[in-house]
Amino acid sequence: MTDSTRLDAINERLAQLVEITRETAVVSWGNAVASRELRLTTERQGQSIERLARSVGELSRAVFDASQSSRAAASAAQSAAEAATEAAFFSRNSLDTLRD
């Protein structure tokens, strides 16, 4: 093998290595971009999950408040019914007393 042939083989191999290096750089750049996009997407998902958790908490408080209001309304209705029953009983007794 002559020196010229050896140099040609070395140059060919160097050209292949340069091409492989370029391809590797392109893939690495693509991976970096994809990694950044994934990180941003993950951050956005995290923010969405935080907003969802706050909304669920607010909804839970609203449901609790509504249940407390319902209990208060039921208690007030029961008190009103008892008062109406007493008033009806008193009216009946008063009417009976007036008749006698």
Residue, then its C-alpha position, 0 to 999 in steps of 0.5 A: m500500500t502506497d503512502s497516497t493510498r494510505l492517505d486516501a483511506i485516512n481521509e475517507r475515514l476522517a470524512q466518515l468521522v466528521e459526518i458521524t460527528r455532525e449527525t451526533a451533534v444534530v441528534s444532541w441538539g434535537n434531544a436538547v430541544a425535546s428535553r426543554e419542551l418536555r420540561l416546559t410541558t411538565e411545568r405547565q402540567g404541574q401548574s394545571i394540577e395546582r390550579l385543579a387542586r385549588s379548585v377542588g379545595e374551593l369546591s369542597r369548601a362550597v359544598f361544606d358551606a352549602s351543607q351547613s346552610s342546608r342544616a341551618a335551613a332545616s333547623a330553622a324550618q323545624s323551629a318554624a314548624e314547632a312554633a306553628t304547631e304551638a300557635a295552632f295548639f294555643s289558638r285551638n285552646s283559646l278558641d275552646t276557652l272562648r266557646d265555653 
